[in-house]
Structures are given as structure tokens and as C-alpha cells.
Amino acid sequence: MAPRRAMWKTFSMEYSDDMASTQDTAQTSPSFIQNLIETARSFVTIVLVVVVARTFFFEPFNIPSGSMIPTLQVGDYLWVSKYSYGYSRFSFPFSPDIFSGRIFYHEPHRGDVAVFRFTKDNSIDYVKRIVGLPGDHVQVRGGLLFLNGQQVSCPPAGDYTAIDEHHTHMEGQLCLETLPGGRTQPPQGHEILKLTDEGMQNDTPDYVVPPGHFFAMGDNRDDSADSRFMGDDPEDLGFVPIENLVGRAQLVFFSVDMTHPWWQIWAWPSEIRWSRLLKGVH
């Protein structure tokens, strides 16, 4: 019987050693709670970095309409610099009404492609080209743009077929418009699209841009709801308060044609406009 007791004693000691080893391992390894806290901390850090970057530096936007053709196409995705014009309440998520005006303000330039909040509904983002600054006289006569009494140069640049958000083809002509510069900005050249010289958008009053506002126009001049429309219609933009500026369009980082239904996965690669990727906005 003694040998059996010795064997049992030996087995008990070995079992106890195994239990102690397991307990030591359990005590020294990170607990589930610790892992959960670390995961939550990492997630919060990522969220804070994204919020700070989106608020103060760059924010992505996509182009849903053809009002800025040929500069921007339907399906373009932009990086917009938030710091270009300083910050207003519209620079922050949910646009909290915590202050008015702008801080660290930098005056926009004629020719800038800017994202701003719609004058009739501040929850809607618009993208247009800034044509007139405070004090400027802006008028369109016979399809020609006049700024401060001078016709803006726009020599022909060839035929162009635009495709809008409804996949409608529009035949027109390009011209190279050059807006006058400012105190620190040289003249800005860019292409615009003309479809016709008729219509109220091509014969406007002489608008005088009031203080604290700017005059915006789409590069697709005959298919753009912009500052040329000043009435009470819900779609009329009118003069845009400088406070409504969100940022300046800097770069097309992605662009997709969207001619096929989303479920046709095999068509996705052919939908990407590879030539527009990382294209600067001018």
C-alpha cells in the first residue's frame, strides 16, 4: 500500500504544480476587461483624429450634379481644404451655432472653386466658382460675363459634350475664361461650358455684391442654379454670405462614371475614371 500512496502523492504534487502554472498564466495574461478598454481607447483615438482632421484640415465631398462641368464631373470625389478661408460654424460637424462670422479669416479669390452652404437651406452643400467679391459689379449680357464693367476674356476652346446626372448628353462649346486677379492673386484661367446665349441666365441685371458676401457661378453656365438667380424661388441661390464658406476644392481623389447599376460588380473597374484620379481643381 505504501507504494500506491507514494504514487498518489506524486500525482497530487504534479497536478498541483499544473494548477499553479495555469493560475500564474491566467494572472499574468491581459484580462478581457483590459483588452476591451484598449480596444475602446484605440477606437476613440481614431474617431478624434478623424474629427479633428475633418474639422480643421480636409473634408471629402462628392459631386452629384453637372453644374460644374467641365471642371468637375458627376461622380467626382473631392478633398476640400477647410483652413483656406478660416473657420465658421459650418466648419464643424452638425454646424453648432456657437459663434457667428469667421475666425482666422482668409479672403477668397476670384476663380476659387469653393464648397459652401446653400443660402435657402444650410444643411445642403453647394460647389461653385467664386466670380465676384464684395463691391464687384457682376452682369451677364448676351451670354458674355462682365465684371466691373469690363468683359471677361473667354476665347473659344473647342466643342464639348457634357453628360449630366440624368445621363443626358448636352452639346456645347468650351471657352477659356480668365477672371481678373486681386491684391495677392494673379488672373485665374479655367474652362467653362456654353450651351446657348439665350435665357434669363444670359441677360441679367447689374448685380453689386454686398459686403460680407460673394457671387458664385457654375462652370456649366447654362445648366447651373447660381447667384444669377435672386428671386424667392426655393432653388435661387442669390448672394452667398462669406460665413457659409466650408472650404476650397483642391483635389479630385476618386472619380466614377456610374453608368451601370451598382449590383453589376463586374463593371466597377471600367466605371473608374482613372485619368481623373489625383487631379488638381483649378
VMD Tcl script that draws the C-alpha trace (Angstrom):
set ca {
  {0.00 0.00 0.00}
  {2.91 2.35 0.65}
  {3.97 2.48 -3.00}
  {0.39 3.37 -4.02}
  {0.31 6.22 -1.51}
  {3.65 7.41 -2.88}
  {2.29 7.31 -6.42}
  {-0.84 9.23 -5.38}
  {1.28 11.77 -3.56}
  {3.48 12.21 -6.60}
  {0.41 12.59 -8.88}
  {-1.14 15.12 -6.50}
  {2.03 17.17 -6.43}
  {2.25 17.15 -10.24}
  {-1.46 18.12 -10.52}
  {-0.97 20.92 -8.02}
  {2.05 22.19 -9.95}
  {-0.01 22.19 -13.18}
  {-2.81 24.13 -11.49}
  {-0.35 26.66 -10.10}
  {1.21 27.09 -13.54}
  {-2.22 27.63 -15.10}
  {-3.16 30.14 -12.42}
  {0.11 32.01 -12.89}
  {-0.51 32.16 -16.65}
  {-4.05 33.43 -16.12}
  {-2.86 36.07 -13.72}
  {-0.07 37.38 -15.98}
  {-2.06 37.46 -19.30}
  {-4.22 40.54 -20.15}
  {-7.78 40.20 -18.97}
  {-10.85 40.53 -21.15}
  {-11.66 43.86 -19.50}
  {-8.19 45.20 -20.23}
  {-8.47 44.18 -23.88}
  {-11.86 45.82 -24.10}
  {-10.53 49.06 -22.62}
  {-7.58 49.10 -25.02}
  {-9.88 48.48 -28.00}
  {-12.21 51.27 -26.89}
  {-9.26 53.61 -26.36}
  {-7.93 52.90 -29.85}
  {-11.38 53.44 -31.37}
  {-11.87 56.75 -29.56}
  {-8.40 57.90 -30.64}
  {-9.17 57.11 -34.29}
  {-12.52 58.92 -34.08}
  {-10.88 62.00 -32.53}
  {-8.17 62.08 -35.21}
  {-10.79 61.82 -37.97}
  {-12.99 64.52 -36.42}
  {-10.05 66.90 -35.94}
  {-8.77 66.30 -39.49}
  {-12.25 66.70 -40.97}
  {-12.96 69.85 -38.98}
  {-9.70 71.74 -39.39}
  {-7.88 70.34 -42.41}
  {-9.63 68.34 -45.15}
  {-13.12 67.01 -45.77}
  {-14.27 64.76 -48.63}
  {-17.22 65.71 -50.84}
  {-18.78 64.11 -53.90}
  {-20.27 65.83 -56.96}
  {-23.91 64.80 -57.60}
  {-24.78 67.21 -60.45}
  {-23.35 68.59 -63.68}
  {-23.35 72.31 -62.79}
  {-19.53 72.48 -62.67}
  {-18.79 70.60 -65.92}
  {-16.12 70.60 -67.39}
  {-14.07 71.36 -64.25}
  {-15.89 68.80 -62.11}
  {-17.76 65.76 -63.37}
  {-20.73 63.93 -61.87}
  {-19.21 61.20 -59.71}
  {-16.05 63.09 -58.74}
  {-14.89 62.87 -55.12}
  {-13.01 65.90 -53.77}
  {-10.70 66.84 -50.97}
  {-11.72 70.27 -49.73}
  {-9.31 72.28 -47.57}
  {-11.14 73.63 -44.51}
  {-8.39 76.07 -43.50}
  {-8.33 78.06 -46.77}
  {-10.87 80.67 -45.64}
  {-10.66 80.27 -41.87}
  {-13.47 78.70 -39.87}
  {-17.15 79.37 -39.28}
  {-19.79 77.31 -37.52}
  {-20.25 75.46 -40.82}
  {-16.72 74.11 -40.48}
  {-17.82 71.89 -37.60}
  {-19.90 68.71 -37.65}
  {-23.63 69.47 -37.25}
  {-22.87 73.24 -37.65}
  {-23.36 74.19 -33.97}
  {-24.50 77.79 -33.51}
  {-21.65 78.64 -31.13}
  {-20.35 81.80 -32.85}
  {-21.02 83.98 -35.89}
  {-18.71 85.11 -38.68}
  {-15.31 83.53 -39.31}
  {-12.14 83.14 -37.26}
  {-8.65 83.08 -38.83}
  {-10.37 84.51 -41.91}
  {-8.62 84.50 -45.30}
  {-10.38 86.29 -48.14}
  {-11.39 84.07 -51.08}
  {-10.13 84.87 -54.57}
  {-11.98 85.24 -57.82}
  {-11.71 81.93 -59.61}
  {-11.65 79.74 -56.49}
  {-13.81 76.61 -56.66}
  {-15.46 76.63 -53.25}
  {-17.82 74.46 -51.23}
  {-20.38 76.40 -49.21}
  {-23.79 76.02 -47.59}
  {-26.86 76.80 -49.67}
  {-28.44 80.13 -48.77}
  {-32.00 78.77 -48.54}
  {-31.11 75.59 -46.62}
  {-27.90 75.49 -44.60}
  {-27.96 71.69 -44.47}
  {-27.15 71.47 -48.21}
  {-23.62 71.79 -49.60}
  {-23.04 73.58 -52.92}
  {-19.90 73.76 -55.04}
  {-19.44 76.69 -57.45}
  {-16.77 79.07 -58.70}
  {-16.35 82.40 -56.92}
  {-16.76 85.08 -59.60}
  {-17.48 88.27 -57.65}
  {-16.21 89.61 -54.31}
  {-17.71 92.36 -52.10}
  {-18.14 95.58 -54.09}
  {-17.84 93.90 -57.52}
  {-20.35 94.59 -60.30}
  {-21.35 91.31 -61.99}
  {-23.50 91.08 -65.10}
  {-24.12 88.70 -67.99}
  {-25.13 90.27 -71.33}
  {-25.78 88.18 -74.44}
  {-24.09 85.20 -72.80}
  {-20.94 87.21 -72.02}
  {-19.72 87.84 -68.48}
  {-18.91 91.42 -67.45}
  {-17.06 92.17 -64.23}
  {-16.83 95.75 -63.01}
  {-17.91 96.97 -66.44}
  {-15.25 95.01 -68.33}
  {-15.97 91.99 -70.49}
  {-14.20 88.91 -69.16}
  {-11.96 87.32 -71.78}
  {-13.18 83.88 -72.91}
  {-11.72 82.74 -76.28}
  {-13.21 79.54 -77.81}
  {-11.59 76.25 -76.85}
  {-13.48 73.69 -78.93}
  {-16.66 71.61 -78.93}
  {-17.68 69.61 -75.88}
  {-20.35 67.04 -74.97}
  {-21.46 67.16 -71.34}
  {-23.22 64.30 -69.56}
  {-25.29 65.35 -66.56}
  {-26.58 63.41 -63.54}
  {-29.51 62.10 -65.60}
  {-27.10 60.80 -68.28}
  {-28.41 63.46 -70.68}
  {-25.95 64.45 -73.42}
  {-25.58 68.21 -73.97}
  {-23.67 69.60 -76.92}
  {-21.84 72.88 -76.34}
  {-18.65 74.86 -76.75}
  {-15.82 75.40 -74.33}
  {-14.10 78.71 -73.78}
  {-11.14 79.66 -71.64}
  {-12.36 82.25 -69.15}
  {-9.81 84.42 -67.34}
  {-11.04 86.22 -64.23}
  {-9.09 89.27 -63.04}
  {-6.83 88.76 -60.05}
  {-6.75 90.57 -56.74}
  {-4.20 92.20 -54.49}
  {-2.24 88.99 -53.96}
  {-3.68 86.74 -56.66}
  {-2.85 86.70 -60.39}
  {-5.62 86.33 -63.02}
  {-7.26 82.90 -62.94}
  {-7.88 80.92 -66.14}
  {-10.27 77.98 -66.40}
  {-12.58 76.35 -68.94}
  {-16.32 76.94 -68.93}
  {-19.07 75.33 -71.00}
  {-21.58 77.34 -73.04}
  {-24.73 75.65 -74.35}
  {-26.63 78.74 -75.51}
  {-26.61 82.54 -75.38}
  {-30.33 82.75 -74.67}
  {-32.35 82.67 -71.47}
  {-32.51 84.84 -68.36}
  {-29.20 83.41 -67.11}
  {-27.53 85.07 -70.12}
  {-29.09 88.52 -69.66}
  {-29.03 89.65 -66.06}
  {-29.22 92.93 -64.15}
  {-26.01 94.59 -62.99}
  {-25.56 92.93 -59.59}
  {-23.43 94.66 -56.94}
  {-22.02 92.21 -54.43}
  {-22.81 93.45 -50.89}
  {-20.27 93.46 -48.03}
  {-19.70 90.07 -46.42}
  {-20.93 88.15 -49.49}
  {-19.67 86.71 -52.77}
  {-21.15 85.93 -56.20}
  {-20.92 82.29 -57.34}
  {-21.44 80.72 -60.76}
  {-21.23 77.21 -62.16}
  {-18.77 76.45 -64.95}
  {-21.62 74.79 -66.86}
  {-23.05 78.27 -67.38}
  {-26.40 77.31 -68.86}
  {-27.17 74.42 -66.52}
  {-26.36 75.89 -63.10}
  {-28.58 77.32 -60.37}
  {-26.28 80.02 -59.01}
  {-26.07 83.66 -57.91}
  {-27.60 84.92 -61.15}
  {-30.94 83.81 -59.72}
  {-32.04 86.20 -56.96}
  {-35.76 85.58 -56.52}
  {-37.89 83.90 -53.89}
  {-37.82 80.52 -55.59}
  {-36.53 77.82 -53.20}
  {-33.76 76.96 -55.70}
  {-32.49 80.55 -56.14}
  {-29.02 80.99 -54.65}
  {-28.53 84.76 -54.66}
  {-25.53 86.37 -52.97}
  {-23.73 83.93 -50.67}
  {-22.66 85.04 -47.17}
  {-18.93 84.52 -46.64}
  {-19.86 82.83 -43.36}
  {-21.35 79.99 -45.43}
  {-17.97 79.01 -46.89}
  {-16.87 75.49 -45.96}
  {-13.59 75.28 -47.86}
  {-11.76 75.32 -51.17}
  {-11.84 72.37 -53.58}
  {-8.26 71.19 -54.01}
  {-8.07 67.68 -55.46}
  {-10.16 65.01 -57.18}
  {-9.04 61.89 -55.32}
  {-11.54 59.50 -56.94}
  {-13.99 59.56 -59.83}
  {-16.57 57.07 -61.05}
  {-18.83 57.15 -64.09}
  {-21.88 55.43 -62.53}
  {-23.44 54.39 -65.85}
  {-24.09 50.80 -64.70}
  {-26.35 49.63 -61.85}
  {-24.49 49.22 -58.54}
  {-25.09 45.45 -58.48}
  {-23.09 44.87 -61.69}
  {-19.88 44.27 -59.79}
  {-18.03 43.16 -62.92}
  {-18.46 46.66 -64.38}
  {-16.91 48.50 -61.42}
  {-13.31 48.66 -62.77}
  {-14.49 50.13 -66.08}
  {-16.55 52.75 -64.23}
  {-13.49 54.34 -62.62}
  {-12.20 57.41 -64.46}
  {-8.53 56.62 -63.98}
  {-7.35 59.79 -65.73}
  {-9.12 61.99 -63.13}
  {-7.58 60.40 -60.05}
  {-5.43 62.86 -58.06}
  {-6.35 65.67 -60.46}
  {-6.00 69.21 -59.09}
  {-9.01 71.53 -59.19}
  {-8.39 74.85 -60.98}
}
mol new
graphics top color blue
foreach p $ca { graphics top sphere $p radius 0.5 }
foreach p [lrange $ca 0 end-1] q [lrange $ca 1 end] { graphics top cylinder $p $q radius 0.2 }
display resetview
